[in-house]
């Protein structure tokens, strides 16, 4: 049986996503607040990357 690679071997963006999910779950942040905050973070990083959308 093939076993999926561990998170330790995953690309950095996957590790970051797993860490963020764990942090948010540990602090019991409500899903809608997480989504609202992630939209702000996404917009900020799109701007930093020169990908700002109208």
C-alpha positions in Angstrom: 0.0 0.0 0.0 1.4 3.4 -0.9 1.6 5.8 2.0 1.2 9.6 1.3 4.3 11.6 2.0 4.6 13.1 5.5 4.0 16.7 6.1 7.7 17.0 6.9 8.4 16.2 3.2 5.7 18.5 1.9 6.4 21.8 0.1 6.6 24.8 2.3 3.2 26.2 1.4 1.6 22.9 2.5 3.5 23.0 5.8 2.4 26.6 6.3 -1.3 25.7 5.6 -1.2 22.8 8.1 0.4 25.0 10.7 -2.2 27.7 10.2 -5.1 25.2 10.4 -3.7 23.7 13.6 -3.2 27.2 15.2 -6.7 28.3 14.3 -8.3 25.1 15.5 -6.4 25.2 18.8 -7.7 28.7 19.4 -11.2 27.6 18.3 -11.6 30.6 15.9 -15.0 30.5 14.3 -14.9 29.5 10.6 -16.4 32.7 9.3 -13.9 34.8 11.2 -11.1 32.7 9.7 -12.5 33.2 6.2 -12.8 36.9 6.7 -9.3 37.2 8.0 -7.9 35.0 5.3 -9.5 37.3 2.7 -7.6 40.3 4.2 -4.4 38.3 4.3 -4.9 37.2 0.7 -5.5 40.7 -0.5 -2.4 42.0 1.3 -0.1 39.3 -0.1 -1.5 39.7 -3.6 -0.6 43.4 -3.4 2.9 42.6 -2.1 3.3 40.2 -5.0 2.1 42.7 -7.5 -1.0 40.8 -8.2 -3.6 43.2 -6.8 -7.0 42.7 -8.4 -9.6 45.3 -8.7 
